Every structure is written in structure tokens, then in C-alpha cells.
Amino acid sequence: MFAPEKLLLFRSFFMEKELQKIGFGGGCHWCTEAVFLSLKGVEEVQQGFITPKGTPEAFSEAVIVQYRSEEIAISTLIAIHLHTHKSTSEHSMRAKYRSGIYVFNTDDGDVAEVALQELQKDFPEPIITQVLHFGTFKSSLPQYHDYYFTNPDKPFCTTYIAPKLKVLLHKFAKEVDGDKINGRS
């Protein structure tokens, strides 16, 4: 048997190592995937389509990010998301590209709501990004997974994804994993 203090240490060690999940949508999932794959502490990014809880027909392009909270904070992930897509813009493609933060539990929802309020100061226009409870996920086709890092020189990547990675390097350089981004942007 473990002494109570050793049990707490044991429990905290393994609980910290557990991956956390959060979903993000707002633009093309190829772009969003590339941004989050470039970060320290992000272990996996699943690219596809997400619906909010209670609206199973309302799929929108998005990603699920699995990350280590001891290496990168949820609030940092949210800030990166807001700065790397048009988080203040209502446009004709919003149904396909819903600006959302998809949470898997109420605590993360509360953190996300506070983060949106605090990050509003970074933007001259109101943030339209919504905090939504995760509903369902449908993966995109496998040939599109890891699209940027497989096809960095394709016109779509140089036109749309590379500029987002430059924003990432400029505003969030300490969060970028140099081995992952490999000097591509």
C-alpha cells in the first residue's frame, strides 16, 4: 500500500500525463490542422467535421486537438486559434467554417468562455467564435490528413496555410515546435 502522500504524488504524475482534448473550427481544416500540428505539447490532430451537441446534422470543418496540458495551456491554444483564423468575421462560408471552440466538459467550457472575454482586447471587432459542447466527429478522407506537411509547395498551402504559420511564428514563437514546423513557413 502507498502512503497517502505517495498516492497523491503517483496520481498527479499520471494524471498530468493524460492527454486533453479540445476541438477548433473556423476555417479550412487543412489550415487549422497545420497550425496545431506545429505546436509543442500537441500530440495529435484529427482533421474532419464536427457537430455541436444536439445538432447532429450541423457538420462544419474542424479539428480535434489532443495535447499535454502541462506543456501548453488550453488558454494558449484558444489564443492561437483566434489569431490564426477570421474569428471576428461573419461571411458567406460560416456554415461550412463555423468559428467554434468545441469542449468535451463543462470545466473546459468555462475556461474557454473566460479566455474569449480576456482575448477580446486583442481584436478591434467583436469575436464571433462560440464555445460549443462537442457532439460528433466525422474524419476527413485519409489522403487529406497532414495535408500541409505532405504538400507544402502546393498553391493552396503557399497561399492559405503558410501565412497562418507565419502569424504563429510571429505571435507565438515560444509555442512552436521547430522540429515539427521544419522551417517551412
Residue frames relative to the residue before (quaternion, step in Angstrom):
aa qw qx qy qz dx dy dz
M 1.0000 0.0000 0.0000 0.0000 0.00 0.00 0.00
F 0.4076 -0.6894 0.5490 0.2389 3.52 -1.17 0.75
A 0.4773 -0.5988 0.5488 0.3353 3.54 -1.19 0.57
P 0.6556 -0.5480 0.3305 0.4008 3.65 -1.04 0.67
E 0.6804 0.4830 -0.3143 0.4527 3.63 0.88 -0.83
K 0.6450 0.4956 -0.3273 0.4810 3.60 1.08 -0.63
L 0.6135 0.5410 -0.3457 0.4598 3.57 1.08 -0.68
L 0.6458 0.5083 -0.3192 0.4719 3.61 0.99 -0.80
L 0.6469 0.5074 -0.3138 0.4750 3.58 0.97 -0.85
F 0.6433 0.5243 -0.3008 0.4700 3.58 0.97 -0.93
R 0.6785 0.4949 -0.2806 0.4647 3.56 0.89 -1.00
S 0.6878 0.4771 -0.3009 0.4570 3.63 0.84 -0.91
F 0.6032 0.5599 -0.3575 0.4414 3.60 1.07 -0.70
F 0.7442 0.4012 -0.2315 0.4813 3.56 0.80 -0.99
M 0.6203 0.5325 -0.3613 0.4484 3.62 1.03 -0.59
E 0.6404 0.5267 -0.3314 0.4501 3.61 1.01 -0.74
K 0.6732 0.5111 -0.2926 0.4471 3.56 1.11 -0.65
E 0.5245 0.6374 -0.4115 0.3865 3.59 1.25 -0.27
L 0.4392 -0.6939 0.5047 0.2664 3.56 -0.94 0.88
Q 0.2796 -0.7228 0.6117 0.1587 3.53 -1.17 0.76
K 0.2311 -0.7729 0.5766 0.1297 3.58 -1.23 0.46
I 0.0987 0.7437 -0.6588 0.0561 3.49 -1.24 0.70
G 0.2741 -0.7623 0.5625 0.1657 3.58 -1.09 0.65
F 0.0895 -0.7864 0.6099 0.0396 3.55 -1.17 0.67
G 0.0441 0.7667 -0.6399 0.0286 3.52 -1.07 0.82
G 0.2665 0.7752 -0.5473 0.1688 3.54 -1.13 0.52
G 0.7773 0.0488 -0.0213 0.6268 3.50 1.21 -0.49
C 0.7840 -0.2718 0.2368 0.5053 3.50 -1.25 -0.39
H 0.4694 -0.6973 0.4536 0.2962 3.59 -0.84 0.88
W 0.5441 0.5798 -0.4186 0.4387 3.62 1.17 -0.30
C 0.6608 0.5040 -0.2946 0.4718 3.56 1.00 -0.89
T 0.6841 0.4954 -0.2871 0.4518 3.55 0.81 -1.05
E 0.6207 0.5439 -0.3339 0.4554 3.58 1.00 -0.81
A 0.6734 0.5089 -0.3014 0.4435 3.61 0.82 -0.98
V 0.6280 0.5389 -0.3350 0.4505 3.58 0.96 -0.85
F 0.7588 0.4035 -0.2300 0.4567 3.59 0.66 -1.07
L 0.6006 0.5449 -0.3675 0.4552 3.62 1.11 -0.49
S 0.6459 0.5529 -0.3031 0.4303 3.59 1.21 -0.47
L 0.6353 0.5970 -0.3022 0.3855 3.59 1.25 -0.20
K 0.5151 -0.5851 0.5313 0.3319 3.52 -1.24 0.61
G 0.7946 0.3221 -0.2299 0.4604 3.56 -1.04 0.73
V 0.6149 0.4984 -0.3566 0.4963 3.59 1.26 -0.17
E 0.2327 -0.8131 0.5266 0.0860 3.54 -0.64 1.17
E 0.8084 -0.0268 0.0580 0.5852 3.57 1.02 -0.75
V 0.0854 -0.7535 0.6491 0.0606 3.53 -1.20 0.66
Q 0.1560 -0.7723 0.6121 0.0667 3.54 -0.75 1.12
Q 0.2144 -0.7982 0.5576 0.0771 3.54 -0.68 1.17
G 0.3686 0.7304 -0.5232 0.2385 3.55 -0.94 0.84
F 0.6195 -0.5081 0.4470 0.3979 3.51 -1.03 -0.95
I 0.1184 -0.7946 0.5946 0.0324 3.59 -0.95 0.92
T 0.1731 -0.7239 0.6527 0.1416 3.51 -1.26 0.60
P 0.4648 -0.6250 0.5288 0.3372 3.57 -1.14 0.52
K 0.6443 -0.5123 0.3973 0.4058 3.55 -1.22 0.48
G 0.8110 0.2844 -0.2144 0.4641 3.56 -1.00 0.89
T 0.7479 0.2885 -0.2071 0.5608 3.61 1.24 -0.09
P 0.0927 -0.8719 0.4783 0.0494 3.60 0.54 1.16
E 0.6741 0.4883 -0.3078 0.4609 3.60 1.16 -0.35
A 0.6322 0.5899 -0.3106 0.3948 3.60 1.23 -0.30
F 0.0828 0.8219 -0.5561 0.0916 3.60 0.71 1.06
S 0.0036 -0.7656 0.6426 -0.0307 3.53 -1.15 0.80
E 0.5772 -0.5850 0.4261 0.3783 3.60 -1.06 0.67
A 0.1977 0.7709 -0.5755 0.1884 3.55 -0.91 0.99
V 0.2781 -0.7259 0.5958 0.2017 3.54 -1.36 0.02
I 0.2665 -0.6852 0.6408 0.2212 3.52 -1.34 0.37
V 0.1808 -0.7866 0.5875 0.0589 3.54 -0.77 1.14
Q 0.1235 -0.7521 0.6434 0.0713 3.56 -0.89 0.99
Y 0.0444 0.8312 -0.5401 0.1243 3.54 -0.60 1.19
R 0.4356 -0.6496 0.5584 0.2767 3.52 -1.39 0.31
S 0.3604 -0.7815 0.4711 0.1935 3.55 -0.38 1.27
E 0.6181 0.5320 -0.3638 0.4501 3.61 1.15 -0.35
E 0.6994 0.4368 -0.2666 0.4990 3.59 1.28 -0.24
I 0.7891 0.0129 -0.0024 0.6141 3.58 1.12 -0.62
A 0.3938 -0.7490 0.4928 0.2028 3.56 -0.79 1.06
I 0.6036 -0.5590 0.4311 0.3705 3.54 -1.18 0.60
S 0.6424 0.5262 -0.3309 0.4483 3.61 1.00 -0.76
T 0.6252 0.5183 -0.3322 0.4797 3.60 1.11 -0.64
L 0.6305 0.5229 -0.3301 0.4691 3.59 0.98 -0.80
I 0.6507 0.5124 -0.3079 0.4683 3.57 0.99 -0.85
A 0.6418 0.5169 -0.3248 0.4642 3.59 0.94 -0.86
I 0.6449 0.5129 -0.3168 0.4697 3.58 0.94 -0.87
H 0.6440 0.5264 -0.3220 0.4521 3.57 0.93 -0.86
L 0.6824 0.4966 -0.2983 0.4459 3.59 0.83 -0.93
H 0.7190 0.4571 -0.2470 0.4616 3.58 1.00 -0.82
T 0.7405 0.4111 -0.2356 0.4767 3.61 1.17 -0.31
H 0.7274 0.2357 -0.2684 0.5859 3.56 1.18 0.55
K 0.6214 -0.5608 0.3921 0.3816 3.60 -1.23 0.26
S 0.0402 -0.8680 0.4942 -0.0270 3.55 0.47 1.29
T 0.7113 0.3936 -0.2675 0.5172 3.60 1.24 -0.03
S 0.6372 0.5720 -0.2959 0.4234 3.57 1.29 0.04
E 0.1943 -0.7091 0.6677 0.1165 3.53 -0.92 1.05
H 0.1198 0.7948 -0.5865 0.0995 3.58 -0.74 1.00
S 0.7291 -0.4815 0.2806 0.3973 3.55 -1.27 0.30
M 0.6982 0.4605 -0.2752 0.4740 3.62 1.17 -0.39
R 0.3423 0.7856 -0.4716 0.2080 3.63 1.22 0.16
A 0.5984 0.5528 -0.3845 0.4341 3.65 1.03 -0.54
K 0.6928 0.4438 -0.2631 0.5039 3.58 1.03 -0.80
Y 0.7856 0.2288 -0.0875 0.5681 3.55 1.07 -0.84
R 0.0391 -0.8263 0.5617 -0.0163 3.60 0.59 1.15
S 0.3311 -0.7235 0.5692 0.2072 3.58 -0.90 0.91
G 0.2641 0.7985 -0.4884 0.2326 3.54 -0.06 1.31
I 0.2293 -0.6781 0.6772 0.1703 3.46 -1.43 0.44
Y 0.1543 -0.8098 0.5639 0.0490 3.57 -0.50 1.21
V 0.1257 -0.8188 0.5593 0.0299 3.56 -0.51 1.21
F 0.3791 -0.7376 0.5285 0.1818 3.51 -1.21 0.69
N 0.7867 0.1198 -0.1029 0.5967 3.60 1.28 -0.04
T 0.6689 -0.5374 0.3514 0.3745 3.55 -1.25 0.48
D 0.6241 0.5493 -0.3517 0.4302 3.61 0.97 -0.78
D 0.6691 0.4741 -0.3037 0.4850 3.59 0.92 -0.86
G 0.5982 0.5569 -0.3549 0.4538 3.59 1.11 -0.61
D 0.6504 0.5077 -0.3062 0.4747 3.57 0.99 -0.85
V 0.6440 0.5114 -0.3144 0.4743 3.58 0.97 -0.89
A 0.6616 0.5147 -0.3078 0.4502 3.59 0.92 -0.88
E 0.6396 0.5206 -0.3299 0.4594 3.61 0.95 -0.81
V 0.6592 0.4901 -0.3055 0.4815 3.61 0.94 -0.86
A 0.6404 0.5304 -0.3266 0.4494 3.58 0.95 -0.87
L 0.6383 0.5202 -0.3318 0.4604 3.61 0.94 -0.82
Q 0.6545 0.5063 -0.3147 0.4650 3.58 0.93 -0.86
E 0.6974 0.4741 -0.2795 0.4591 3.59 0.87 -0.93
L 0.7049 0.4724 -0.2689 0.4557 3.60 1.01 -0.75
Q 0.4452 0.7002 -0.4532 0.3258 3.59 1.23 -0.24
K 0.6022 0.5939 -0.3511 0.4017 3.60 1.07 -0.70
D 0.6341 0.5475 -0.3237 0.4398 3.60 1.21 -0.45
F 0.7487 0.3724 -0.1766 0.5192 3.58 1.26 -0.32
P 0.4346 -0.7130 0.4814 0.2665 3.61 -0.88 0.88
E 0.7216 0.3615 -0.2164 0.5493 3.61 1.16 -0.58
P 0.6139 -0.5538 0.3996 0.3961 3.62 -1.15 0.43
I 0.4451 -0.6559 0.5427 0.2778 3.57 -1.06 0.82
I 0.2356 -0.7871 0.5563 0.1244 3.58 -0.89 0.94
T 0.4261 0.7221 -0.4492 0.3087 3.58 1.29 -0.16
Q 0.2208 -0.7836 0.5720 0.1003 3.54 -0.93 0.97
V 0.3330 -0.6679 0.6167 0.2504 3.54 -1.26 0.52
L 0.0027 -0.8147 0.5739 -0.0826 3.54 -0.62 1.22
H 0.4297 -0.6662 0.5319 0.2977 3.57 -1.06 0.65
F 0.5385 -0.6497 0.4468 0.2973 3.53 -0.92 1.02
G 0.2028 -0.7743 0.5909 0.1007 3.55 -1.02 0.89
T 0.7641 -0.2400 0.2138 0.5593 3.56 0.23 -1.30
F 0.2467 -0.7516 0.5983 0.1277 3.53 -1.33 0.42
K 0.0510 -0.7512 0.6576 0.0246 3.53 -1.11 0.80
S 0.4016 -0.7393 0.4934 0.2207 3.58 -0.63 1.14
S 0.4475 -0.6225 0.5566 0.3198 3.53 -1.22 0.52
L 0.6819 -0.4787 0.3448 0.4323 3.58 -1.25 0.20
P 0.6053 -0.6188 0.3649 0.3428 3.61 -0.94 0.87
Q 0.6342 0.5489 -0.3519 0.4155 3.62 0.99 -0.67
Y 0.6808 0.4662 -0.2925 0.4833 3.61 1.25 -0.26
H 0.4934 0.6540 -0.4397 0.3683 3.60 1.23 -0.12
D 0.8255 0.1202 -0.1319 0.5354 3.58 -1.06 0.79
Y 0.1197 0.8704 -0.4719 0.0742 3.53 1.18 0.69
Y 0.6964 0.4824 -0.2998 0.4387 3.60 0.73 -0.97
F 0.7319 0.4441 -0.2579 0.4478 3.57 0.75 -1.01
T 0.6362 0.4849 -0.3233 0.5056 3.57 1.28 -0.26
N 0.8107 0.1940 -0.0499 0.5502 3.59 1.11 -0.75
P 0.0821 0.8700 -0.4859 0.0117 3.65 0.88 0.76
D 0.7181 0.4566 -0.2551 0.4590 3.58 1.13 -0.54
K 0.4391 0.6761 -0.4753 0.3523 3.60 1.24 0.05
P 0.6306 -0.5773 0.3590 0.3744 3.60 -1.02 0.72
F 0.6255 0.5304 -0.3554 0.4485 3.62 0.93 -0.76
C 0.6780 0.5043 -0.2918 0.4481 3.57 0.91 -0.92
T 0.6960 0.4626 -0.2860 0.4689 3.60 0.88 -0.87
T 0.6874 0.4958 -0.2745 0.4542 3.58 1.10 -0.72
Y 0.8320 0.2539 -0.0915 0.4848 3.59 0.82 -0.99
I 0.7408 0.4203 -0.2470 0.4620 3.60 0.88 -0.85
A 0.6448 0.5483 -0.3340 0.4147 3.62 0.83 -0.93
P 0.6521 0.4995 -0.3464 0.4530 3.68 0.89 -0.71
K 0.6284 0.5193 -0.3423 0.4672 3.63 1.06 -0.66
L 0.6529 0.4982 -0.3162 0.4749 3.58 1.03 -0.73
K 0.6037 0.5344 -0.3607 0.4689 3.60 1.13 -0.54
V 0.6101 0.5230 -0.3416 0.4873 3.59 1.06 -0.73
L 0.6366 0.5373 -0.3120 0.4569 3.56 0.97 -0.90
L 0.6902 0.4716 -0.2776 0.4735 3.59 0.86 -0.93
H 0.6715 0.4995 -0.2963 0.4603 3.58 1.04 -0.74
K 0.7977 0.3384 -0.1613 0.4724 3.60 0.74 -1.03
F 0.8101 0.2137 -0.0677 0.5417 3.59 1.10 -0.68
A 0.0979 0.8612 -0.4947 0.0635 3.59 1.10 0.70
K 0.6793 0.5018 -0.3143 0.4336 3.62 0.89 -0.81
E 0.6558 0.5008 -0.3102 0.4721 3.61 1.23 -0.32
V 0.5881 0.6023 -0.3574 0.4046 3.58 1.25 -0.37
D 0.3138 -0.7159 0.5973 0.1798 3.53 -1.04 0.89
G 0.3814 -0.7696 0.4725 0.1976 3.56 -0.35 1.30
D 0.6318 0.5277 -0.3376 0.4564 3.57 1.09 -0.66
K 0.6727 0.4904 -0.3052 0.4625 3.59 1.03 -0.73
I 0.7282 0.4323 -0.2579 0.4651 3.58 0.80 -0.97
N 0.1893 -0.8669 0.4533 0.0850 3.56 1.31 -0.35
G 0.6278 -0.5912 0.3337 0.3808 3.58 1.05 0.75
R 0.3849 0.7662 -0.4503 0.2490 3.60 1.16 0.42
S 0.7569 0.3944 -0.2517 0.4563 3.63 1.03 -0.43
